[in-house]
Every structure is written in structure tokens, then in C-alpha cells.
Amino acid sequence: MGSFVGGDQMLPAFSLRQIADRWTFAPVATGLVIAVAALYLWGVWRVGSRHPARPWPWWRTWLFVCGLAVIVVATQSGIGAYDDVLFWDHMIQHLLLIMVAPPLLVLGQPITLLLHASRNPLHTWAKRAVRSPVAAFLTWPPFTIAAYAAVIVGTHLTSAMNVVMTNQWARDGEHALYLIAGYLFFLPLLGREPIRWRIPYPIRILVLIVAMPVDTFTGLVLGYSATGMTGMMSRSWGPSPVDDVHLGGAVMWIGGDAIMLALIMGVFLAWSRDDRGAFGSLGWLDAARRTRLASLAEAAPAGGASQLAAGAAATDKREPGVAVTGAASAAQRADRHRDVDADEEELAAYNAYLARLGEAESVSGKPPRR
């Protein structure tokens, strides 16, 4: 049994067994995690029932659920139980909440799932919210980098840390802040949600590299601290208060940079396997073809029938047997879960091209080619 110091129970020495055995129950956090998981799984079921031929990818569901599991482990397992006893354990918790759980949630693509699973008026409301100026600003990379840096530095190198260590409500707010800041930071870098920003892979890697010194700087400052962390619970085991802070700095420096390096390698691997990086959800061939298509449609009356017929023949050769829906079918093959309005816009552009082609051919007295 643990002893009591100052009215609080002194926890036994930290160990892997304590992480696995010492669980705490947080009703609010648990309820939110269960609600989010239930809504996500409902969306997966809804998409599967509405589109049996193209269900929601199972691996995205698995990643999202793993992200929620990381939140539970960080806050309610032994890692959460010792977060006010050992500062270095506190730092492990922070890394899980801001650098591990958010990327997993982003890769789960909950926004795209909502758009595919919902109907009006929820569908229209969600689409407007995602495309609103507020959402565009919150996912703007310069803002997300600044927010990420401010959260890391502000909660570790200022007096805010003392408040967090002595106030449970402030600690819960800090956890939520980590999740929000991490999600916004990684959303335009790792996700394919229908947000405004489409960042090429080299820029994504550059942004991750730029963010690495934030963890390094914070870890080094803590590593050279000459005092212990205020507000930690009493204990008769483990490192001294100053050594504990130094270990926490090492966790932030080495652990944070290691996670960021792993994410950089993941982005680089995705880049090497995906030739669509510079054009969002379209391959570069599709992007070039559609750009050419739009220019031909605009120049149809003045460009002559021969040029338009050649463009149509090239399209027919690439997609034999496909007429009006050729562009939409290519887009679906490129990414079947991208923005639901994109196919309609491409179909309208292609139909406009065919209409102009018909007008040009009628002037020349030849039947239009389709």
C-alpha cells in the first residue's frame, strides 16, 4: 500500500508494470473518446451501406481508432497517473498528445468521411465550414507552425507549467490544447482532407524540418535547468527534482526530434510512391490533360475544328468507350474519396468542351466526333 504525504497518496516506484496496471477513469475524456469513436464507426457503416462497391478504407479506420487509443493511454494509463509525479513521464505524455495521436487522427480523414456519410443539411453545413475563411486561416501553414511553436514553448518554458502542475482543470485544458494544435499542424502536411491548402511534398518536408528546432530548443533549455519543477508530488524514489527536469528535457529533445524525423521519412516515402503530390488528388498526367482541356474549351470558336477534333481523339484514345463521363471516371480512379463536388465540376467542364466541339464541327459541315 502507498503512504500518504500532505493528504495525497504517494505512488510506488515507476515501472512498466505500473503503466499497465495503474489505470484511472476520467469520465469526461472517456465519454468524448467513446462518442467520437461511435460517430466515426457510424460514418464507416453509412458509407459502406450507401456505396458497397467502394467502402471506406479499413486502414484509415484502424489509424483513427489507434489515435483515440493513444489519447486514452496518455491520459488514463500509468503514464497519466505519474504525470504529476515524474516530469519526464509528463513529457512523454505531451509527445503522445501533440505528436503521435494527431497524425493518426489526421490520416483517418474524419472530415472526408463526414462529407461522404452525411446528407443535407449536415452535408452542406460541413462543406461550408471546411471551406470557410476561418477554416482556411486555422489550417494555413504559417499559422499552424506558429501555433505549434507557441504551444510547445509556452507550456514548458513559462509560468504556465506551474499552473498546470497544480490545477487539474488547467491540465485537462492543456491536453486539449495539445490535441488541437497538433491536429491543425499536421492536417495540411499529412492529410488529404478537402481544405483549401494543397501543399507539395517538398514543402511539407520543409515545414516539418522547420518545426524540429522547436522541440530541440525546448529540450535544451530544460536540460540545462538548475531547479526542479514546481508542483510535482512528493516521492521517496527516482531521480532528484533537477535530474527529473533534465530527463524531461532529453525526452522532449531526443524523443520529439525522433518522432518528427519518422514523420519526415513517412512523407518522403509517400512522395516517392505518389506522383500526384504537386497536384493534390490528381496525377500530373490528369492535371496536364484537364488543363489542356479547359484551354481548348475556351478557345473552341477561334481555334478551328481540327484542333478540337484532335483533342477529342486524344481523349477518346486514352479512354476508349467513354464519352461524357470520361473525365469523372478518371478522377474517381485517381482518388475515389476526394471532394464530392469535384466530379460534377469536371463533368460540367467536359460537357462544355463537347458542346463547343459540336458547334465548331457544325460550322465545318462535319459530324462532331465523340
N, C-alpha and C positions, 0 to 999 in steps of 0.2 A: 504494500500500500504506500501511496505517496504521502509525504508530510505536508504540512500547511505552513506557509510563510506569509505573513501580512494578510491573512484571510484568503489567499489563493493556494490551490493545490500545486505543489512542486512536482513537475513531471519527472519520470525516470529518465535515465540517460538515453540519449538519442540513438536509435539503431534502425536498421531496415525492418526489423520485426515490428517496431513501434509504428513505422509508417503504414505497414499493412494492417495492424491490429487496432490502432487508435483512431477510430472514426468519430466524427462529430456530426450532428444533424443541424443544418441551417434551413429552417422552414421556407424562408423567402427564396433563397438561392435554389433550393431543391425544387420548389414549385415552379420557378421560372424555367429551369432546365427541362423539367418534365413537360411543361406547356410548349416550349419551343420544339422539343423533340416530337411531340404529338402532332403539332401543326406541320412540321416538315414531312413526317411519315404520311400524314393525310394527303399532302400535296403529291408525294410519290405515288400513292394509291390512285389519286384522282387522274394524274397524267397517264398512268398505266391503263386505267379503265377507259379513258377517252381516246387514247392512241395505243392500242395493243401492239401494233407493229413497231412502234418506237417508244418503248417505256423509258423512264428516267434511268440514267446510268447507275448501276448498283454501286460502283466505286465512289461516286460523288456522295451517295447516301452514307456509305461507310466512313468517308472522310469527315462529313459533317457530324455524325454521331461520335466519332473519335474526338472531335473538337469539344463537344459538350462533355465528354468523359474527362478530358484534360481539366476542364473547369472544375468539375466535381472533385477530382483528385487533388488539385491545387488548393482548394478551399476547405475540404471536409475530411481528407485523409490525415495521416500523421503529419504530412507536410503543412497542412493548415493548423494542426494542433500545436506545432512547435514554432509557428511564425512569429510569436511574441516572446519566445524563449531564446532562440538562436537566430542571430542576424543573418548568417549565411544561408540558413534554411529559408528565411524571409526572402532573400534574394532569388533563391530557386523558385519560390512561388511566383515572384514577379516575372521571371523569364517565361514561366509556363503560361501566365495570363496575357502577356503582351507579345510574345514571340513564337509561341507554339500553338496555343488554341486559336488565335485569329487567322493564321494562314490556313488551318484545317477548315475553319468555318467558311472562309472565302472560297476555297476550292470546292466546297459543297454547293456553291451557286444558289443560295436561297432566294435571291431576287428573281432570277430567271425561272426557278421553279414556281414561284408565286404567280408570275405572269402567265405561265403555261397552265397552271392548275385553276386559276380564278376566272370568274366571269364578271360581267358588269353588274353593279357599278364598281366593285372592288378592283377589277382589272384596269378600268380607266383611271381610277384614283391612284393605283400603284404606279401605273405608267407615267402619269403626270408628276408624281412625287419623285420618281427616279430621274426624270428629265428636267426637273425644276432648277432654277438658278441656285437655290440653297444647296441642293444635292451636288450640283456641278462645282460649287465652291468647296464643299466639305470633302470632295474627292479629288480636288485639284492638287497635283503632286507637291508644289511648293508649300501649300498649306499643310498637307499631311506630314511632310518632313518636319516642318516647324513644330507641329503639334506633338509628334513623336519625340522630338528632342526636348521640348518643354516638359513633357510628362516625365521622361526619364530623369532629367536633371532636377526638375522642380520637386519631385517627390523623394529624392535621395540626398540632395546636397543643400537643402534649405531647412528651415524650422518646421516645414510641413511634416517631415518624418517624425518629429517628436509628438505632434498632434495625432498622427496616425497610430503610433505605437501605444498611445494611452486612451484612445477613443475607438470603440468598436464600430460606431456608425461611420466615422471617418475612414476606418479601414475598409469597410464594405464599399464606401464610395470610391476609394482608391482602386479597389478591384474592378469595379465597373468602368472606371476611367481607363484602366489599362486595356480592358477588352475593347472599348470603343476606339481608343487611339490606335491600337494595333490593327483593328479591322479596317479602319479608314486608311491607314498607311499601306497595308498590303493589298487592299482591294484593287487599285489600278495597276498593281505590279504583278499579281498572281492570278487575278480573276478574269473572267470573260463576261462579266455582267453588262447589261445594256446601259452603262453610264456614258457620260459624254466623252471621257478621255480614252483614247486608244494609243497606248504608248509602245513604240517599237522596242524590241528586245534589248538592243544595246543600251537604250536609255533606262530601261528597267534595271539592268545590271548596274549602271552608273548610279542610280538612286540608292540602291542597296549598299553600294560601296561608300557613298557619301554618308549614309546613316551609321556605318560601323564606328567611326570615331566617337560618336555619342556614348556608346557603351564603353569604349576604351577609356575615354576621359573620365567618365563617372567611376569606373572601376579603379583607375589610378588614384583619383582623389581619395576614395575610401581606403585604398591600400596604404596610403601614407598618413592616415588619420592618427592622431595621438591620443584620442579619447574614445571611450566606449559609446554605445548608442543608448540614449536616454529612453526610459520607458520599458526596457526589457525585464521580464520576470526573473526573480531570483532563482539561482540554481547552484548546486554544490559540485557540479561535474562539468566536463567540457572545457573549451578554451577560455582564456581570460576575456573580459569585455573588449579590450583593444584588439587582441588576436581575432576575436569573433568578427569585428568590423573589417579587419584585414582580409579574412577569409571571404566575407561577403563581397568585398571589392574584387577579389580574384574570381569569384563566381560570375559577377557582372562582366568583368573584362574578358576572361577566357571563355566562359560559357556563352555570353552574348555574341562575341565575335565568331565563335564556332557555329552557332545556330545561323547567324547571318551568312557565313561562308557556305553552309549547307544549302541555304535558300538561293544564293547566287549560283551555285552549281546546278540546282534544280532548274532555275530559269535558263541557264546556258544549255542544259540538256533538252529542255522543251524547245528552245530556239533551234538547236541542231536537228530536231525531228519535225519541225513545223515550219514550212516555207511560207506561212501566212502571217508571220509576225509583224510585218510592216503594214499590213492592210486589215488588221482586226481579224474578222472571222472569214475573210476571203483569201484564197490563194492569189499569188501575184498574177498568174495567168488569167484567172477570172476577173481580177481587178482591172488588168490591162484591157481585156476584151470588153468589159462593160463601159470603161472609159471611152473606148473607140466607138462602141455602140451609141453612147449618148452624143458624141460629136457628129456621127453620121446622121442621127435623127434630127439634130438641129440644122444640119447643112443640106438636108434632103432636097428642097426645091431648087437650090442653086447648084448642087453638086452633080446632077445628072443621074440617069438611070443606071448607067454601067457601074459606077462606084457603089451604089446602093445594092445592086444585084450581086456584086462581088462580096460585099459584106454579108448579105443574106446567105450566099452559097457557102462562105466560110463557116457561118454559124450552123448551117444545115449539115456540113461535113463533120463538124465537131460533135453535133448531137443528132445523129440520123434518126428520123421518125418522130422528132419532137418539133412542135410548131409554137403555139403561143406560150406554152408553159415552159419552154426550154430554159430560159434564164432562171425561173423559180426553181426548177428541178436541180440545176447546177448549184444553186445556193443551198438547197436542202442537203445535197451531198457534202458540201463544204462544211456545214455545221448545222445539224438538224435542230439544235436547241438555241439558236441565236434569236435576236429580237423578232417578235411575231409580226411586226409591221414591215419588215424588210422585204419579204417575198412579194407583198402587194405592191410596194413601190417599184420593185424591179419589173414585175409583170406589167404595170402601167407604162413604164418606160419602153418595154419591148413592144407592147401593142402600139404605142405612138410611133415607134420606128417602122412597124409593119404598115401602119396607115400612110405614113409619108412615102414609103416604098411603093405602095399601091398607086398613090397619086402620081408619082414620077413615072411609073410604068404605063399608066393610062395615057399620059401625055405622049409617050413614045409609041403608043399603039400596040405594045406587047403585054401579054398577060403577066400579072405580078407573080414573082417566084416566092414560094414559101417553103 
